[in-house]
Amino acid sequence: MDDTLWLVVGLGNPGPDYAATRHNVGQMVLAELADRGSMRFKTHKTNATVAEGRIAPGGPRFVLAKPNTYMNVSGGPVSQLLRFYSVPASQLIVVHDEIDIPFDTIKLKYGGGHGGHNGVRDIIAAAGTGDFTRVRVGVGRPPGRQAAADYVLRAFGASERQTLPNVLADAADAVEHIAGHGLASAQQRFHSPAE
């Protein structure tokens, strides 16, 4: 029995208007993980919605958390969750959208800067460290001269929606693999051989 506790945070914006947008892909991945573990999300005093449990019998324990705040101020709830569950930042996995990665591609990394992602920037500032794992779900660059902020707040296109369930499943697999087998093993499995 693995009693390691992992805090997995899916970034996004609250409310039905944003639910299906590219910016909310992190929360979509958490929904997939919760379904796998038959976990239910409940309101939590850390200004987040939380589901707790194991995804695989005997596997690591997970706290899946969706901040109730807008993406750019995710740091407060995340730092509160780390304290409430006594989880070190090294056992935090943040799942978020990434425009610098092509759609249908997932990149995994530990530590480093925010790469221009305001949600990650706020978490680093509030937690006082960037030493956590990121599951970066590629949503691609905006077409033409469309502003990135407008692009990520739009719903996925029709062709993307056909592939999206596979993308979410891959990202959820990556979270499970990181928790069960470590980041290096997960990177070997989920990054393309060309890198």
Backbone torsions as a table, in degrees:
resi	resn	phi	psi	omega
1	MET	NA	125.1	-180.0
2	ASP	-93.7	113.6	-178.7
3	ASP	-98.2	11.3	175.3
4	THR	-63.9	134.9	-180.0
5	LEU	-106.2	124.8	178.1
6	TRP	-111.1	132.5	173.1
7	LEU	-98.1	117.9	180.0
8	VAL	-113.6	118.6	-177.0
9	VAL	-110.8	125.4	175.3
10	GLY	-101.6	119.9	-177.0
11	LEU	-84.7	150.7	179.2
12	GLY	174.5	-171.2	176.9
13	ASN	-114.6	148.1	-177.4
14	PRO	-77.2	156.0	172.2
15	GLY	96.0	156.0	-175.3
16	PRO	-65.5	-25.6	-179.3
17	ASP	-62.9	-27.3	-175.7
18	TYR	-104.2	-9.7	-167.7
19	ALA	-53.8	-38.7	-174.0
20	ALA	-100.5	12.7	-176.5
21	THR	-86.0	163.3	178.9
22	ARG	-59.3	-35.3	-177.7
23	HIS	-64.2	-20.5	-176.5
24	ASN	-99.3	14.3	-176.5
25	VAL	-62.0	-30.2	177.8
26	GLY	-62.0	-40.9	178.8
27	GLN	-71.6	-30.5	176.0
28	MET	-64.5	-38.2	178.2
29	VAL	-64.8	-39.3	178.5
30	LEU	-64.4	-36.6	177.1
31	ALA	-61.5	-40.3	177.3
32	GLU	-62.8	-44.9	179.5
33	LEU	-64.0	-42.2	179.7
34	ALA	-62.4	-40.5	177.9
35	ASP	-61.0	-42.4	-179.3
36	ARG	-61.4	-36.9	-178.0
37	GLY	-97.9	9.8	-176.1
38	SER	48.4	43.8	-179.6
39	MET	-98.8	147.2	179.0
40	ARG	-112.7	136.4	177.2
41	PHE	-80.0	136.9	178.4
42	LYS	-134.1	154.0	176.9
43	THR	-66.2	148.2	-176.3
44	HIS	-135.5	152.4	-175.5
45	LYS	-69.9	-6.7	179.2
46	THR	-88.1	18.6	-177.9
47	ASN	61.4	42.4	177.3
48	ALA	-144.9	162.8	172.0
49	THR	-104.3	130.1	-167.6
50	VAL	-129.7	142.0	171.3
51	ALA	-127.3	135.7	-177.0
52	GLU	-123.6	143.8	174.7
53	GLY	155.6	-170.2	176.7
54	ARG	-107.5	142.4	177.2
55	ILE	-87.1	-40.5	176.9
56	ALA	-115.2	140.2	178.2
57	PRO	-56.7	129.1	179.9
58	GLY	79.9	-7.0	-179.1
59	GLY	-79.2	-178.3	-179.8
60	PRO	-63.3	157.8	176.9
61	ARG	-87.5	144.1	-178.6
62	PHE	-125.1	142.4	162.0
63	VAL	-113.6	113.4	177.3
64	LEU	-96.1	126.4	-173.3
65	ALA	-133.8	133.8	174.4
66	LYS	-117.3	110.3	177.5
67	PRO	-57.8	143.3	178.0
68	ASN	-84.6	-2.0	-178.4
69	THR	-89.9	170.7	171.0
70	TYR	-70.1	153.4	-174.9
71	MET	-46.6	-45.8	-171.6
72	ASN	-70.2	-10.4	176.3
73	VAL	-124.3	43.8	179.5
74	SER	-75.6	-18.2	-172.0
75	GLY	-61.3	-41.3	-179.0
76	GLY	-56.5	-57.2	178.7
77	PRO	-59.3	-38.5	-177.6
78	VAL	-66.6	-44.0	179.3
79	SER	-65.2	-36.1	176.3
80	GLN	-65.4	-40.4	178.8
81	LEU	-63.8	-42.7	178.3
82	LEU	-58.2	-43.8	179.9
83	ARG	-69.5	-45.9	-175.9
84	PHE	-59.6	-43.7	-177.0
85	TYR	-93.2	1.8	-178.1
86	SER	51.7	46.2	179.6
87	VAL	-101.0	127.6	175.0
88	PRO	-70.2	153.7	-179.3
89	ALA	-57.6	-27.5	179.3
90	SER	-64.8	-15.9	177.1
91	GLN	-110.9	25.3	173.7
92	LEU	-103.6	130.8	174.1
93	ILE	-119.9	121.1	178.4
94	VAL	-106.5	124.4	-179.9
95	VAL	-104.9	122.7	-176.0
96	HIS	-149.5	162.6	176.6
97	ASP	-73.1	153.3	179.9
98	GLU	-146.1	113.2	-177.5
99	ILE	-75.6	-19.7	-178.9
100	ASP	-83.3	5.5	178.1
101	ILE	-121.4	134.8	-178.9
102	PRO	-60.6	150.4	174.8
103	PHE	-56.3	146.3	-180.0
104	ASP	71.8	24.9	176.7
105	THR	-131.7	140.7	179.3
106	ILE	-123.2	135.2	176.5
107	LYS	-124.3	139.8	-178.4
108	LEU	-117.8	135.8	176.6
109	LYS	-151.4	158.4	177.2
110	TYR	-119.9	130.9	175.1
111	GLY	72.3	-170.6	-178.8
112	GLY	92.8	-172.0	-177.6
113	GLY	-83.1	-167.8	-176.4
114	HIS	-93.0	-11.7	177.9
115	GLY	59.6	26.8	179.7
116	GLY	83.5	0.6	179.9
117	HIS	-87.1	114.7	-172.8
118	ASN	-66.0	-31.7	176.7
119	GLY	-65.1	-45.4	178.9
120	VAL	-66.2	-39.6	178.3
121	ARG	-56.7	-45.0	-177.1
122	ASP	-69.4	-35.5	177.8
123	ILE	-65.5	-44.5	178.8
124	ILE	-59.6	-43.9	-178.9
125	ALA	-64.1	-44.6	-175.4
126	ALA	-75.3	-37.1	-178.1
127	ALA	-81.3	-17.8	-179.7
128	GLY	76.3	13.6	179.2
129	THR	-158.9	151.9	172.0
130	GLY	-105.0	8.6	-175.6
131	ASP	-83.1	70.8	174.0
132	PHE	-144.1	167.1	-176.6
133	THR	-89.8	141.2	176.6
134	ARG	-120.2	131.5	169.3
135	VAL	-103.3	104.5	-173.8
136	ARG	-97.0	114.0	-176.0
137	VAL	-97.7	114.3	-175.9
138	GLY	-66.7	130.8	174.2
139	VAL	-117.6	-0.9	177.4
140	GLY	79.1	168.3	-179.4
141	ARG	-85.4	151.1	176.7
142	PRO	-65.3	146.2	179.6
143	PRO	-73.9	148.5	175.1
144	GLY	56.1	-130.3	-177.5
145	ARG	-103.6	14.7	-179.2
146	GLN	-61.5	136.1	179.8
147	ALA	-68.5	140.9	-179.3
148	ALA	-57.6	-39.9	-178.5
149	ALA	-62.1	-38.3	178.0
150	ASP	-70.9	-40.5	-176.2
151	TYR	-61.8	-46.5	-176.1
152	VAL	-72.1	-18.7	179.2
153	LEU	-92.1	8.3	176.0
154	ARG	-100.4	156.0	177.6
155	ALA	-70.6	157.5	175.4
156	PHE	-62.4	148.1	177.8
157	GLY	-71.2	169.4	-175.4
158	ALA	-59.2	-45.7	-178.8
159	SER	-69.0	-35.3	177.7
160	GLU	-64.8	-37.6	-177.8
161	ARG	-63.7	-27.8	177.8
162	GLN	-69.3	-34.7	-178.1
163	THR	-88.4	-21.4	-171.7
164	LEU	-53.6	-43.1	179.2
165	PRO	-56.8	-36.2	177.7
166	ASN	-69.0	-38.3	178.5
167	VAL	-62.7	-46.7	-179.7
168	LEU	-62.9	-39.9	178.7
169	ALA	-64.7	-41.6	179.0
170	ASP	-63.4	-43.8	-179.9
171	ALA	-65.0	-39.5	177.0
172	ALA	-65.3	-41.2	175.9
173	ASP	-58.7	-41.5	-178.9
174	ALA	-62.7	-42.8	177.7
175	VAL	-59.3	-48.1	179.9
176	GLU	-61.3	-40.5	-177.2
177	HIS	-67.6	-41.3	177.5
178	ILE	-58.7	-47.8	-177.2
179	ALA	-67.6	-34.3	-175.3
180	GLY	-91.1	-31.0	-171.3
181	HIS	-130.0	-4.1	178.4
182	GLY	96.7	159.5	-175.1
183	LEU	-66.9	-43.7	-176.0
184	ALA	-59.7	-43.3	178.2
185	SER	-64.0	-41.2	179.8
186	ALA	-64.8	-40.5	178.8
187	GLN	-63.0	-40.3	178.7
188	GLN	-62.1	-36.0	-176.8
189	ARG	-80.4	-37.5	-169.7
190	PHE	-103.3	-15.2	175.7
191	HIS	-87.8	148.5	-176.6
192	SER	-70.8	149.9	-176.7
193	PRO	-61.1	-20.2	-175.1
194	ALA	-70.3	-10.3	-173.9
195	GLU	-95.7	NA	NA
